[in-house]
Amino acid sequence: MTRSGGQLGEPSAEVLQSVAAAFGLLASPMRLHIVWILAQGDCDVTGLAEKVGATLPAVSQHLAKLKLAGLVHARREGRRQVYLVDDPDVVTVVRLMLGQLAERTAPARGVRGLGA
C-alpha cells in the first residue's frame, strides 16, 4: 500500500489477497493463541501444547501452516525446534485485537486486559 498525504492509498489486489490469507490463518482460535504466545517469546512445541491445552500433533500441524505462511519460523536448539513469530506486524495486529476485545469484555466478565 502506498501513502499519499498521510492517508493509505488503494491496496492492490495482491495485497488484499495476502492480508486475507493472513487473517484466514489467524481465524483459528488455536493458531491465534499460538501466535499470541509466541509474541510473548520463543517457545518449543511441547511448551506451546501445554499452554494451549492441545496435543503435540495438533500444535505441530498448526505450526506447519503458520510456518508455510511465513508468520512463524523455527530455529534448532540442540535436539528441539524453538518457534518464534516471523512477522512483527502480525504481532502488532494480534496484540491490538486481543487487547481491545479483552478490554471490551472485561467489565462484563471481570477479566483484566491482555495489554500490549
C-alpha positions in Angstrom: 0.0 0.0 0.0 1.2 3.5 -0.7 0.8 6.6 1.4 -0.2 9.9 0.0 -0.8 12.9 2.2 -0.7 10.8 5.3 -3.5 8.5 4.1 -3.3 5.0 2.9 -3.6 4.5 -0.9 -5.9 2.0 -2.5 -4.5 -1.5 -1.8 -3.6 -3.7 -4.8 -5.5 -7.0 -5.4 -2.2 -8.8 -4.4 -2.0 -7.0 -1.1 -5.7 -7.7 -0.3 -5.2 -11.4 -1.1 -2.2 -11.6 1.1 -3.9 -9.9 4.0 -7.0 -12.0 3.6 -4.8 -15.1 3.7 -3.1 -14.0 6.9 -6.4 -13.2 8.6 -7.7 -16.6 7.4 -4.9 -18.3 9.2 -5.5 -16.3 12.3 -9.2 -17.1 12.2 -8.4 -20.4 14.0 -8.6 -19.8 17.8 -5.7 -22.3 18.3 -3.4 -20.6 15.7 -4.3 -17.2 17.2 -3.4 -18.5 20.6 -0.1 -19.9 19.3 0.8 -16.6 17.7 -0.2 -14.7 20.9 2.1 -17.0 23.0 5.0 -16.7 20.5 4.5 -12.9 20.5 5.5 -13.1 24.2 8.7 -15.0 23.4 10.1 -18.1 21.8 8.7 -21.5 22.7 9.1 -25.1 21.7 6.2 -27.3 20.6 5.9 -29.0 24.0 5.6 -25.7 25.8 3.1 -24.5 23.2 1.0 -27.7 23.6 0.9 -27.2 27.4 0.0 -23.6 27.1 -2.9 -24.0 24.6 -4.1 -27.3 26.1 -3.7 -29.4 22.9 -1.8 -32.4 21.8 1.7 -32.2 20.2 0.5 -33.4 16.8 -2.3 -30.8 16.7 0.0 -28.0 17.7 2.6 -29.2 15.2 0.0 -29.1 12.4 -1.0 -25.5 13.3 2.7 -24.5 13.4 3.3 -26.0 10.0 0.5 -23.9 8.5 1.8 -20.7 10.2 5.3 -21.6 9.1 4.3 -22.1 5.4 2.5 -18.7 5.5 5.7 -17.1 6.8 4.1 -16.0 10.1 6.4 -18.0 12.3 9.7 -19.7 11.9 11.8 -22.2 13.8 15.4 -22.5 14.9 17.1 -25.5 16.2 18.4 -25.5 19.8 20.1 -28.8 20.3 17.6 -31.5 19.7 14.5 -29.3 19.8 12.9 -26.8 17.5 12.1 -23.4 19.0 9.4 -21.3 17.3 9.1 -17.6 17.1 7.0 -15.0 15.3 8.5 -14.1 12.0 6.3 -11.0 11.3 6.3 -8.2 13.8 3.4 -6.5 12.1 1.3 -9.6 12.7 2.3 -9.4 16.4 1.1 -5.8 16.5 -2.3 -6.7 14.9 -2.8 -9.7 17.2 -1.9 -7.8 20.3 -4.1 -4.9 19.3 -7.2 -7.0 18.5 -6.9 -9.2 21.6 -6.2 -6.3 23.8 -9.1 -4.2 22.5 -11.6 -7.1 22.7 -10.4 -8.2 26.2 -10.9 -4.6 27.4 -14.4 -4.5 26.0 -15.4 -7.7 27.7 -13.5 -7.1 31.0 -16.3 -5.2 32.8 -18.9 -7.9 31.9 -16.7 -10.8 32.8 -14.4 -9.3 35.4 -11.3 -10.1 33.2 -8.2 -8.0 33.1 -6.9 -6.7 29.7 -4.2 -8.5 27.9 -2.0 -5.5 27.4 0.5 -4.8 24.7 
